[in-house]
Amino acid sequence: MTAPPPPHPLRPGLRERKKIKTRRAIRTAAYALIEERGYDATTIEQIADRAEVSPSTVFRYFPTKEGIVVKTTSGISPTAPWTSWSTACRAERPEAGDPGHGILTG
């Protein structure tokens, strides 16, 4: 009996693709909720519910709520959705400045 061929070197395996999909779902849910309700009013439970995962799954991928919206070294950058959300907030309330300034810059 022959072994199955190795996975394509440029395509991640099923497990890694599921992780990427879950991480993306959590971030997408977080960005939408933050845009709707504001950062402080958005809870991990709401993010988990919107992403259709458990709160413990959210914490498995992101140890803190801040970790969801802050760029990480994981290679998955929230820059595009964060930038559009931040730009929309500034356009709506230019006197408020950048809503993510404290989060992204510390």
Buried (B, 14 or more C-beta within 10 A) or exposed (E): EEEEEEEEEEEEEEEEEEBBEBBEBBBBBBBBBBBEEEBEEBEBEBBBBBBEBEBEBBBBBBEEBEBBBBEEEEEEEBEEBBEEBBEEBBEEEEEEEEBBEEBBEE
